[in-house]
Amino acid sequence: MCDRMIKCNKEYSSNIQRRFKKWTNELLSKFGPDITYSNNKYQLRRPLSRIFLLNESDYDSLHMKLSTKSDFLVDGFEPSFDKYTQLKDASVVNLEEFYQNENIITLDTSLACFCPVFADSDAIPMMSSDFDSVILVCPDRISESAQRLENKLPEIESDLIERLLFRVALTHEIGHHYTLGNFSVTALREVQKFKDLNILEGMANWFAYMFLDQNERWVQAEFAISQRPSYRHYLYFKHSDMSQLLDVFLKDMDYSKAPIALKNIIGGKLNLNGHMVSVASKFNGVAMDWSDKGGTIIAGEEIKALTTMKKGFFITPKIDLLIGRFPQEVTIVTNEIANAPDYGKIPDNIKVLPRDKADIMTVIKNHFSDDNNKKVESILTELGLY
């Protein structure tokens, strides 16, 4: 996707271990300013200014110091799926009107964060005349998070997870620079005022995904379970045509076009047992839940793609594409999963039953008219799972 090395200054706390410095240099060697996606070519005009690898005390101190001038990606808005699909056909939106009733969501930025530092800041010496792209990373906290992931990634040897999560976290922050690095100060301040986390965090995770190897992608998908829903939008993006959003950020540099671009990517919707089913392009029949509330989906027809949620039941005869990873609070029951790229090993809460022993289509039909409060229990009982 990119070529040529991206260069930036690197600064460290005195006790940062050598392996983190090595991993940072290895990672940066993969990035460059020239970006190719499909038949489109873009160029990142602004270099990444600096990366700080800091211990917990230094991280919190610099984070607070920078936040007085740039509170950029510590909070923002997470509009509902409906909000985008109800937009009128147009090339731009009135950002003030679109986001005026949205609640501000605070993000956990304790592991790493991206921070554009403007020229009027005296927090750190500036390297450019308008703004610097700065990344803060706390390796100690990443190590602690890696330990919590060890039992959730059976595909990966536990001693590799720290390195993989470090690369995922740093690549995500670099993804913010690729999203916003071409913006002027005026345009960037507009983004700062109307921070759409579905777009900004989804894009950063999508950029990261495009650079990660298979093991890193499994770590990214597992880690995303514990994050805000906006971080999981990349799970949809990675199976979509992202040209419109790339044009917004790397070609037009016009943030008012971003909600429309997202609308065109996620498409329309149907309602299936109270949950979203996209009817966009090749994703005809995509069950998803952007609400983060969970619930139940029982589909008598095949689901083309099924994307992650936090809790509940999915029961369907066939899933063509299983997107993302699912916590133990989610139970999936099916006769067939054609493709599950975010898993190397299917966990025990995803139950794939032989069709000759348990025909789920028939069982669903048997209980189609059951009371909704008892339908799942009845279906699972007949399948021998309750």
C-alpha positions as CSV (number, residue, x, y, z in Angstrom):
1,M,0.0,0.0,0.0
2,C,2.9,2.4,0.8
3,D,6.5,2.5,-0.2
4,R,9.7,4.4,0.9
5,M,10.6,4.8,4.6
6,I,8.8,7.4,6.7
7,K,11.3,9.3,8.9
8,C,10.6,11.0,12.2
9,N,12.4,11.8,15.4
10,K,12.2,9.3,18.3
11,E,12.5,10.2,21.9
12,Y,12.6,7.9,24.9
13,S,12.3,7.8,28.6
14,S,15.6,6.7,30.1
15,N,14.4,3.3,31.2
16,I,12.7,2.2,28.0
17,Q,13.9,-1.3,27.1
18,R,15.8,-1.8,23.9
19,R,13.3,-4.2,22.3
20,F,10.7,-1.4,22.1
21,K,13.1,0.9,20.3
22,K,14.0,-2.0,17.9
23,W,10.3,-2.7,17.2
24,T,9.7,0.9,16.5
25,N,12.5,1.2,14.0
26,E,11.4,-2.1,12.3
27,L,7.9,-0.8,12.0
28,L,8.8,2.6,10.6
29,S,10.7,0.9,7.8
30,K,7.4,-0.3,6.3
31,F,5.9,3.2,5.8
32,G,6.3,5.8,3.2
33,P,4.5,8.8,1.7
34,D,3.3,7.1,-1.5
35,I,0.0,5.3,-1.1
36,T,-1.7,3.1,-3.6
37,Y,-5.2,1.8,-3.1
38,S,-7.0,0.0,-5.9
39,N,-6.3,2.1,-8.9
40,N,-5.9,5.3,-6.9
41,K,-2.6,6.9,-5.9
42,Y,-2.2,9.4,-3.0
43,Q,0.8,11.1,-1.4
44,L,1.2,12.0,2.2
45,R,2.7,15.5,2.1
46,R,3.6,16.0,5.8
47,P,6.2,13.8,7.6
48,L,5.4,12.3,11.0
49,S,7.2,14.6,13.4
50,R,8.1,12.5,16.4
51,I,7.4,9.4,18.4
52,F,7.8,9.3,22.2
53,L,8.2,6.0,24.0
54,L,7.7,6.8,27.6
55,N,7.4,5.2,31.0
56,E,4.0,5.6,32.8
57,S,5.0,8.8,34.7
58,D,6.6,10.5,31.7
59,Y,3.6,9.5,29.5
60,D,1.0,10.9,31.8
61,S,3.0,14.1,32.3
62,L,3.5,14.8,28.6
63,H,0.0,13.7,27.8
64,M,-1.4,16.3,30.3
65,K,1.0,19.0,29.1
66,L,0.0,18.5,25.4
67,S,-3.7,18.3,26.2
68,T,-3.7,21.9,27.3
69,K,-3.1,22.8,23.6
70,S,-4.4,19.8,21.8
71,D,-7.0,17.5,23.3
72,F,-7.4,16.0,19.9
73,L,-8.2,12.3,20.1
74,V,-9.1,11.9,23.7
75,D,-12.8,12.2,23.1
76,G,-15.4,12.7,20.3
77,F,-18.7,11.6,18.9
78,E,-20.1,8.2,17.9
79,P,-23.2,8.8,15.8
80,S,-25.6,5.9,15.4
81,F,-25.8,3.9,12.2
82,D,-29.1,5.5,11.5
83,K,-27.6,9.0,11.7
84,Y,-25.6,8.4,8.5
85,T,-28.2,6.4,6.6
86,Q,-30.7,9.3,7.0
87,L,-28.4,11.8,5.4
88,K,-29.7,13.4,2.3
89,D,-27.9,12.8,-1.0
90,A,-25.3,15.5,-1.2
91,S,-21.6,15.9,-1.4
92,V,-21.1,17.7,1.9
93,V,-23.0,18.1,5.2
94,N,-23.4,20.9,7.7
95,L,-21.1,19.6,10.5
96,E,-22.6,21.9,13.1
97,E,-26.1,20.5,12.5
98,F,-25.0,16.9,12.1
99,Y,-23.1,16.6,15.4
100,Q,-25.1,19.2,17.5
101,N,-27.0,16.6,19.6
102,E,-24.3,14.0,19.9
103,N,-22.9,13.1,23.3
104,I,-19.2,13.4,23.8
105,I,-17.5,10.0,24.3
106,T,-14.3,9.8,26.3
107,L,-11.6,7.4,25.0
108,D,-9.0,5.4,26.8
109,T,-5.7,6.9,25.6
110,S,-3.6,5.3,28.4
111,L,-1.6,3.0,26.0
112,A,-0.9,5.4,23.1
113,C,-2.3,8.5,21.5
114,F,-2.0,10.7,18.4
115,C,-1.6,14.4,19.1
116,P,-1.3,17.2,16.5
117,V,0.6,20.0,18.2
118,F,-0.1,23.5,16.8
119,A,2.5,26.2,16.4
120,D,1.0,28.3,19.2
121,S,1.8,25.6,21.7
122,D,4.8,25.9,24.0
123,A,4.5,22.3,25.2
124,I,7.4,21.0,23.1
125,P,9.8,22.5,20.6
126,M,8.2,22.7,17.2
127,M,9.6,21.1,14.1
128,S,7.3,22.8,11.6
129,S,5.7,26.2,11.2
130,D,2.0,25.1,11.5
131,F,1.6,21.8,13.3
132,D,3.5,18.7,14.3
133,S,2.1,15.1,14.2
134,V,3.2,13.6,17.5
135,I,2.6,10.1,18.9
136,L,2.9,9.0,22.5
137,V,3.3,5.4,23.4
138,C,3.6,3.7,26.9
139,P,5.3,0.3,26.4
140,D,4.8,-0.7,30.1
141,R,1.0,-0.4,29.8
142,I,1.1,-2.3,26.5
143,S,3.0,-5.1,28.2
144,E,0.3,-5.3,30.9
145,S,-2.5,-5.4,28.3
146,A,-0.6,-8.1,26.4
147,Q,-0.7,-10.3,29.4
148,R,-4.5,-10.0,29.6
149,L,-4.7,-11.2,26.0
150,E,-2.6,-14.3,26.3
151,N,-5.5,-16.7,27.1
152,K,-7.7,-15.2,24.4
153,L,-5.4,-15.9,21.4
154,P,-4.8,-19.7,21.2
155,E,-3.4,-19.1,17.6
156,I,-0.4,-17.3,18.9
157,E,2.4,-18.2,21.3
158,S,2.1,-16.1,24.4
159,D,5.6,-14.8,24.3
160,L,4.9,-13.1,21.0
161,I,1.8,-11.2,22.0
162,E,3.6,-8.2,23.6
163,R,5.5,-7.5,20.4
164,L,2.4,-7.9,18.3
165,L,0.2,-5.7,20.4
166,F,3.0,-3.0,20.5
167,R,3.1,-3.0,16.7
168,V,-0.7,-2.9,16.5
169,A,-0.9,0.1,18.9
170,L,1.8,2.1,17.2
171,T,0.5,1.3,13.7
172,H,-2.9,2.5,14.7
173,E,-1.5,5.8,15.8
174,I,0.5,6.1,12.6
175,G,-2.8,5.5,10.9
176,H,-4.1,8.7,12.4
177,H,-1.2,10.6,10.8
178,Y,-2.0,9.0,7.4
179,T,-5.7,10.1,7.8
180,L,-5.0,13.7,8.8
181,G,-1.4,14.5,7.7
182,N,-2.5,16.3,4.5
183,F,-4.9,18.7,6.3
184,S,-4.2,22.4,6.8
185,V,-4.4,23.9,10.3
186,T,-7.8,25.3,9.5
187,A,-9.1,22.0,8.3
188,L,-7.6,20.1,11.2
189,R,-9.2,22.5,13.7
190,E,-12.6,21.7,12.1
191,V,-11.9,18.0,12.6
192,Q,-11.0,18.8,16.1
193,K,-14.3,20.5,16.7
194,F,-16.4,17.7,15.2
195,K,-14.4,14.5,16.0
196,D,-16.3,11.6,14.5
197,L,-14.8,8.6,16.2
198,N,-16.6,6.1,13.9
199,I,-14.6,7.7,11.0
200,L,-11.3,8.7,12.7
201,E,-10.8,5.6,14.9
202,G,-12.3,3.3,12.2
203,M,-9.9,4.8,9.6
204,A,-6.9,4.5,11.9
205,N,-7.6,0.9,12.6
206,W,-8.2,0.3,8.9
207,F,-4.8,1.8,8.0
208,A,-3.2,-0.4,10.7
209,Y,-5.0,-3.5,9.4
210,M,-3.7,-2.9,5.9
211,F,-0.1,-2.9,7.2
212,L,-0.3,-5.8,9.7
213,D,0.5,-9.5,9.2
214,Q,-1.9,-12.3,10.1
215,N,-0.9,-12.7,13.7
216,E,-1.0,-9.0,14.3
217,R,-4.5,-8.9,12.7
218,W,-5.7,-11.5,15.1
219,V,-4.4,-9.5,18.0
220,Q,-6.0,-6.3,16.6
221,A,-9.4,-8.0,16.3
222,E,-9.2,-9.5,19.8
223,F,-8.1,-6.2,21.3
224,A,-10.9,-4.4,19.5
225,I,-13.5,-6.3,21.6
226,S,-12.5,-4.3,24.7
227,Q,-12.6,-1.0,22.8
228,R,-15.4,1.5,21.9
229,P,-17.6,0.4,18.9
230,S,-16.0,3.1,16.8
231,Y,-12.7,1.2,16.8
232,R,-14.5,-1.8,15.4
233,H,-15.8,0.0,12.3
234,Y,-12.5,-1.1,10.6
235,L,-14.0,-4.6,10.6
236,Y,-16.5,-3.4,8.0
237,F,-14.1,-1.1,6.3
238,K,-11.6,-3.9,5.5
239,H,-14.2,-5.6,3.4
240,S,-15.4,-2.4,1.7
241,D,-14.3,0.0,-1.0
242,M,-12.6,2.8,0.9
243,S,-11.9,5.0,-2.0
244,Q,-14.4,7.7,-1.0
245,L,-13.0,8.2,2.5
246,L,-9.4,8.1,1.2
247,D,-10.4,10.9,-1.3
248,V,-11.8,12.9,1.6
249,F,-8.7,12.8,3.7
250,L,-5.8,12.5,1.2
251,K,-7.1,14.2,-1.9
252,D,-9.9,16.7,-1.1
253,M,-8.9,17.4,2.5
254,D,-12.6,18.4,3.1
255,Y,-13.9,16.9,6.3
256,S,-17.5,18.0,5.6
257,K,-17.6,15.2,2.9
258,A,-16.6,12.5,5.4
259,P,-20.1,11.6,6.8
260,I,-21.5,11.3,3.3
261,A,-18.5,9.1,2.3
262,L,-19.2,6.9,5.3
263,K,-22.9,6.7,4.4
264,N,-22.0,5.5,0.9
265,I,-19.7,2.8,2.3
266,I,-22.1,1.4,4.9
267,G,-25.1,1.6,2.6
268,G,-28.7,1.1,3.5
269,K,-30.2,-1.0,6.2
270,L,-33.0,-3.5,7.0
271,N,-34.1,-4.5,10.4
272,L,-33.7,-8.1,11.5
273,N,-34.9,-8.8,15.1
274,G,-34.0,-5.3,16.1
275,H,-30.5,-5.3,14.6
276,M,-28.9,-3.8,11.6
277,V,-28.5,-5.7,8.3
278,S,-26.7,-3.8,5.6
279,V,-27.7,-4.0,2.0
280,A,-24.6,-2.3,0.6
281,S,-22.9,-3.7,-2.5
282,K,-21.6,-7.3,-2.0
283,F,-22.6,-7.2,1.7
284,N,-26.2,-8.0,0.8
285,G,-27.3,-9.5,4.1
286,V,-24.8,-8.3,6.7
287,A,-25.9,-8.7,10.3
288,M,-24.2,-6.2,12.6
289,D,-24.6,-4.3,15.8
290,W,-23.0,-0.9,16.1
291,S,-24.9,-0.1,19.3
292,D,-22.6,-2.2,21.5
293,K,-25.7,-3.4,23.4
294,G,-26.0,-6.9,22.0
295,G,-29.1,-8.9,21.4
296,T,-30.4,-11.8,19.4
297,I,-30.3,-12.5,15.7
298,I,-32.1,-15.6,14.3
299,A,-31.9,-15.8,10.5
300,G,-33.6,-18.5,8.6
301,E,-31.7,-17.5,5.5
302,E,-27.9,-17.5,5.0
303,I,-26.1,-14.5,6.4
304,K,-23.6,-13.1,3.9
305,A,-21.5,-11.6,6.7
306,L,-21.7,-11.4,10.4
307,T,-19.8,-8.8,12.3
308,T,-18.8,-8.6,16.0
309,M,-21.0,-7.5,18.9
310,K,-20.5,-7.7,22.7
311,K,-23.2,-10.2,23.8
312,G,-26.2,-12.2,22.6
313,F,-27.0,-15.0,20.2
314,F,-26.6,-15.5,16.5
315,I,-28.4,-18.5,15.0
316,T,-28.3,-19.0,11.3
317,P,-27.8,-22.0,8.9
318,K,-24.8,-20.5,7.2
319,I,-22.4,-17.6,7.6
320,D,-20.5,-16.8,4.4
321,L,-18.1,-14.4,6.2
322,L,-17.5,-14.1,9.9
323,I,-16.0,-10.7,10.6
324,G,-14.1,-9.9,13.8
325,R,-13.8,-11.9,17.0
326,F,-16.5,-12.5,19.6
327,P,-16.3,-12.5,23.4
328,Q,-17.6,-15.4,25.5
329,E,-20.9,-13.5,26.1
330,V,-21.8,-14.1,22.4
331,T,-23.0,-17.5,21.3
332,I,-23.0,-18.3,17.5
333,V,-24.8,-21.4,16.3
334,T,-24.6,-22.4,12.6
335,N,-24.2,-25.4,10.3
336,E,-21.4,-23.7,8.2
337,I,-18.9,-20.9,8.3
338,A,-17.4,-20.4,4.9
339,N,-14.7,-18.0,5.9
340,A,-13.5,-16.7,9.3
341,P,-10.4,-14.6,8.6
342,D,-10.2,-13.1,12.1
343,Y,-9.8,-16.5,13.7
344,G,-7.0,-19.1,13.4
345,K,-9.0,-21.4,15.7
346,I,-12.7,-21.3,16.2
347,P,-13.5,-20.9,19.9
348,D,-16.0,-23.0,21.8
349,N,-18.7,-20.2,21.9
350,I,-19.0,-20.5,18.1
351,K,-20.7,-23.8,17.5
352,V,-20.6,-25.3,14.0
353,L,-23.1,-28.3,14.0
354,P,-23.1,-31.0,11.3
355,R,-26.1,-30.4,9.1
356,D,-27.0,-34.1,8.9
357,K,-27.3,-34.2,12.7
358,A,-28.9,-30.8,13.3
359,D,-30.5,-28.9,10.4
360,I,-30.7,-25.4,11.7
361,M,-32.9,-24.1,8.9
362,T,-35.5,-26.8,9.8
363,V,-35.2,-26.1,13.5
364,I,-35.7,-22.3,13.1
365,K,-38.8,-23.0,11.0
366,N,-40.1,-25.3,13.7
367,H,-40.0,-22.4,16.2
368,F,-40.7,-19.5,13.9
369,S,-44.0,-18.7,15.7
370,D,-42.7,-19.2,19.2
371,D,-42.9,-16.4,21.7
372,N,-39.8,-14.2,21.2
373,N,-38.8,-14.5,24.9
374,K,-38.6,-18.3,24.6
375,K,-37.5,-18.7,20.9
376,V,-33.8,-19.0,21.6
377,E,-34.3,-21.5,24.4
378,S,-36.6,-23.6,22.2
379,I,-34.2,-23.6,19.3
380,L,-31.1,-24.4,21.4
381,T,-33.1,-27.2,23.2
382,E,-34.0,-28.9,20.0
383,L,-30.4,-28.6,18.8
384,G,-29.2,-30.2,22.0
385,L,-27.3,-27.1,23.2
386,Y,-29.5,-26.0,26.1
